[in-house]
Amino acid sequence: MFRQSIRRPPVYRIALIQLGLTAILTVLFLFKGPQAAISALAGGLTCTIPNAYFMYKTFLYMGARQVQLVMKSFYQGGGGKLILTMLGFGLTYKFLQPVDYLALFLSFALVQGVMIFAAKIADL
């Protein structure tokens, strides 16, 4: 491997913020009931875990000399994120009954919304 001269952005902060938001949403949905809280947790984790995997794979390699590895890792991360997201929803539908769909999808969407601020968060 080549010596790395480009500093990796601290993208782990994005995953930490997503986990924190998932925890907050889980607690808030607890007021609606335990099933809503579990559904909110499932929705938040269904978003956070695939995003963390994608960020890990995306920033595994850096630099012009490693461009083929960068692109391969980027595509693997995107594919893995899609598979992990489908797996998360599939497991939720199979094992979590009854599902509070409002809590599940609202948590997923709000946690995914953190990505709008990803550049600012990683720059902190």
C-alpha positions as CSV (number, residue, x, y, z in Angstrom):
1,M,0.0,0.0,0.0
2,F,1.0,3.6,-0.5
3,R,1.6,6.0,2.2
4,Q,-1.6,8.1,2.8
5,S,-1.2,11.8,2.4
6,I,-4.8,12.8,2.2
7,R,-6.6,13.1,5.5
8,R,-9.8,11.0,5.8
9,P,-12.9,13.1,6.7
10,P,-14.4,12.2,10.1
11,V,-17.5,10.6,8.6
12,Y,-18.0,8.5,11.7
13,R,-19.6,11.6,13.3
14,I,-22.5,11.2,10.9
15,A,-23.2,7.6,12.1
16,L,-22.9,8.8,15.7
17,I,-25.4,11.6,15.1
18,Q,-27.8,9.1,13.3
19,L,-27.5,6.8,16.3
20,G,-28.2,9.6,18.7
21,L,-31.3,10.7,16.7
22,T,-32.5,7.1,16.6
23,A,-32.2,7.0,20.4
24,I,-34.1,10.2,20.8
25,L,-36.9,9.1,18.4
26,T,-37.2,5.8,20.2
27,V,-37.7,7.6,23.5
28,L,-40.2,10.0,22.0
29,F,-42.2,7.1,20.4
30,L,-42.2,5.4,23.7
31,F,-44.9,7.9,24.7
32,K,-47.1,6.3,22.0
33,G,-46.4,2.8,23.2
34,P,-43.7,0.1,23.4
35,Q,-44.4,-1.2,19.9
36,A,-44.0,2.3,18.4
37,A,-40.7,2.7,20.2
38,I,-39.4,-0.7,18.9
39,S,-40.6,0.2,15.4
40,A,-38.8,3.6,15.6
41,L,-35.6,1.9,16.8
42,A,-35.9,-0.6,13.9
43,G,-36.4,2.3,11.4
44,G,-33.5,4.3,12.7
45,L,-31.1,1.3,12.7
46,T,-32.3,0.2,9.3
47,C,-31.0,3.6,8.1
48,T,-27.9,4.0,10.3
49,I,-26.3,0.6,9.8
50,P,-26.3,0.6,6.0
51,N,-25.1,4.3,6.0
52,A,-22.2,3.4,8.3
53,Y,-21.2,0.5,6.1
54,F,-21.4,2.8,3.0
55,M,-19.2,5.4,4.7
56,Y,-16.7,2.8,5.8
57,K,-16.4,1.4,2.3
58,T,-16.4,4.8,0.6
59,F,-13.4,6.1,2.6
60,L,-11.4,2.9,2.8
61,Y,-9.0,4.0,0.1
62,M,-8.0,7.5,-1.0
63,G,-5.7,9.1,-3.5
64,A,-5.2,9.2,-7.2
65,R,-2.9,6.1,-7.2
66,Q,-5.6,4.0,-5.8
67,V,-8.5,5.2,-8.0
68,Q,-9.5,1.7,-9.1
69,L,-9.6,0.6,-5.5
70,V,-11.6,3.7,-4.6
71,M,-14.2,3.1,-7.3
72,K,-14.5,-0.6,-6.5
73,S,-15.0,0.1,-2.8
74,F,-17.5,2.8,-3.6
75,Y,-19.6,0.5,-5.7
76,Q,-19.3,-2.3,-3.1
77,G,-20.5,0.2,-0.4
78,G,-23.5,1.3,-2.5
79,G,-24.5,-2.2,-3.2
80,G,-24.0,-3.3,0.4
81,K,-26.0,-0.3,1.6
82,L,-28.9,-1.3,-0.6
83,I,-28.8,-4.9,0.5
84,L,-28.5,-4.0,4.2
85,T,-31.4,-1.6,3.9
86,M,-33.6,-4.3,2.3
87,L,-32.5,-6.8,4.9
88,G,-33.3,-4.4,7.7
89,F,-36.8,-3.8,6.4
90,G,-37.3,-7.5,5.7
91,L,-36.2,-8.6,9.2
92,T,-38.5,-5.9,10.7
93,Y,-41.5,-7.1,8.7
94,K,-40.7,-10.8,9.5
95,F,-39.9,-10.6,13.2
96,L,-41.6,-7.4,14.5
97,Q,-45.3,-7.9,14.8
98,P,-47.3,-5.7,14.9
99,V,-45.3,-3.0,13.2
100,D,-46.1,0.7,13.8
101,Y,-45.5,1.9,10.2
102,L,-45.6,5.5,11.1
103,A,-42.8,5.2,13.7
104,L,-40.8,2.9,11.4
105,F,-40.9,5.1,8.3
106,L,-40.8,8.4,10.1
107,S,-37.7,7.4,12.0
108,F,-36.1,6.0,8.9
109,A,-36.8,9.2,7.0
110,L,-35.7,11.6,9.8
111,V,-32.4,9.6,10.4
112,Q,-31.8,9.6,6.6
113,G,-32.4,13.3,6.6
114,V,-29.2,13.7,8.6
115,M,-27.3,13.1,5.4
116,I,-28.5,16.5,4.1
117,F,-26.1,18.0,6.6
118,A,-23.3,15.3,6.1
119,A,-20.7,17.7,4.7
120,K,-21.2,20.1,7.7
121,I,-21.2,17.3,10.2
122,A,-18.0,15.7,8.8
123,D,-16.3,19.1,8.8
124,L,-16.9,19.9,12.5
